[in-house]
């Protein structure tokens, strides 16, 4: 997958998430918790990718979770204002 394709998928996922969850938490603690939860799902997908044992999702789940995790990090950026976190 190319870098441009990856960035496009991340942007699309961020737009989708913002549509689904317009009231995304505004504080850094809750946003970080959501990112940590997504990272846990990414680790699970990585385990399933490495040790497939009956897993049907394989590469697709691993790639999807990478995109979702990266897109969720995009929700944190609005908390920064001039380099200072609110």
C-alpha positions in Angstrom: 0.0 0.0 0.0 1.4 3.4 -0.9 1.8 6.3 1.5 -0.8 8.3 -0.4 -3.3 5.5 -0.2 -2.6 5.1 3.5 -3.1 8.8 4.2 -6.4 8.8 2.1 -7.7 5.8 4.1 -6.8 7.6 7.4 -8.5 10.8 6.4 -11.6 8.9 5.2 -11.8 7.0 8.5 -11.4 10.2 10.5 -14.3 11.8 8.6 -16.4 8.6 9.1 -15.6 8.6 12.9 -16.5 12.3 13.2 -19.8 11.7 11.5 -20.6 8.7 13.7 -19.4 10.3 16.9 -20.0 14.1 16.6 -19.7 14.5 20.4 -16.2 13.0 20.7 -14.8 13.7 24.2 -13.1 17.1 24.4 -10.7 16.4 27.2 -7.3 14.7 26.7 -7.8 11.9 29.3 -10.9 10.5 27.5 -9.3 10.9 24.1 -6.2 9.2 25.2 -8.3 6.3 26.7 -10.0 5.9 23.3 -6.7 5.8 21.5 -5.4 3.2 24.1 -8.5 1.1 23.4 -7.9 1.3 19.7 -4.3 0.3 20.2 -5.4 -2.7 22.1 -7.6 -3.7 19.2 -4.6 -3.2 16.9 -2.5 -5.5 19.1 -5.2 -8.2 18.9 -5.3 -7.8 15.1 -1.5 -8.1 15.0 -1.7 -11.3 17.1 -4.4 -12.7 14.8 -2.3 -11.8 11.8 0.9 -13.5 13.2 -0.9 -16.5 14.7 -4.0 -17.0 12.5 -5.4 -20.2 14.2 -8.9 -20.0 12.7 -8.9 -16.2 12.3 -10.7 -15.3 9.0 -9.8 -11.6 9.0 -6.0 -11.9 8.7 -4.4 -9.0 6.9 -7.6 -7.1 6.4 -8.3 -6.7 10.1 -4.7 -5.8 10.8 -4.7 -3.1 8.1 -8.2 -1.8 9.2 -7.1 -1.5 12.8 -3.9 0.4 11.9 -6.1 2.8 9.9 -8.6 3.2 12.8 -5.9 3.7 15.4 -4.1 6.3 13.3 -7.4 8.1 12.6 -8.2 8.2 16.3 -4.9 10.0 16.9 -6.2 12.7 14.6 -8.9 13.5 17.1 -6.2 14.6 19.6 -4.8 17.3 17.3 -7.6 19.9 18.0 -6.6 19.8 21.7 -3.4 21.6 20.8 -3.5 25.4 20.4 -0.2 27.1 19.7 1.7 24.2 21.1 -0.1 24.3 24.4 -2.6 21.6 25.4 -5.8 22.8 26.8 
